[in-house]
Amino acid sequence: MTDPAIQSAGATLPDPVVTVSGAREIAADLRVIPNDGVDLVPNIGVIGGSDAVLVVDTGIGTANAAEVLAFATDVAQGRRLYLTTTHFHPEHAFGAQVFAGEATYLVNRAQAADLATKGAGYLAMFRGLGEVIARRLEDARVPAPDVVYDGVRELDLGGRTVRLRPTGRGHTPGDQVVEVPDAGVLFTGDLAETGQFAILPWFPPHDTDVTAVGWLAVLDRLSADAPRVVVPGHGEVGGAEVLTDVRDYLRELRDETWHRRDSGLGVAEIAAQVRAVLVDRHPGWAGREWIEPGVGCLCAERP
Ligand SMILES: [Zn+2]
């Protein structure tokens, strides 16, 4: 199911290496392994309490995940390990098998469904992104969670309770955020990215689950909580503006798309025009290839 547009984007991808030596402590016993602006490397969280340590996302493939596990084990110093993933996309979750027997892997019900129904297709699609990514995923398997929870899961790490909260469908059907209330920190997964155009994985006919309209509603709710620190799926860690910047961009994308749609233009023409307008407004942003899928998604979502 390799999408030609994705394949051409993948041809130039650098090796997506997670660099654990770059980890930064952004709050007490709360570390982020930053993605350093590398495509297909997520920001990874390592959150400690007195009894346990929670890892948020694995990086793509078993070699990256093994680095993350070694780092987390070192940080844990004998504390129990947990793993969760923000959503099922391969750079966030497709190293989870390495944690088997070492950590308890928990995900929300909708994400488990994404893994079960879409995981194998995404593994094949990403292996089609070129040799570098294929090598990263050579021995990767679709992740198998140990625990699937319903509703909101409060995870007691000892003196620190972390909240795993599914958001409803946005970037994917199974998105969940991870809240660390005592530190005011929010891990968003790909519901937020900084320094780049938002990732709308609209790949008809294979995958049309992303909803820009739903995503906007999610961002309204998350930003109403005014988190002190926001760790996006990709890009720089920041404050609450990380959420509002993505929300503002999605509103721009929506409004620019819908008014052209209403005047009867076709999707390809709308995409070309909107791309020109948005690149002009955000000249420094990466990920221009995500504008057109976003236009396609919003054309389909026009009420
Ligand atoms: Zn994603």
Boltz pocket constraint, residues with backbone or C-beta under 6 A from the ligand:
constraints:
  - pocket:
      binder: B
      contacts: [[A, 87], [A, 89], [A, 171], [A, 190], [A, 199]]
      max_distance: 6.0
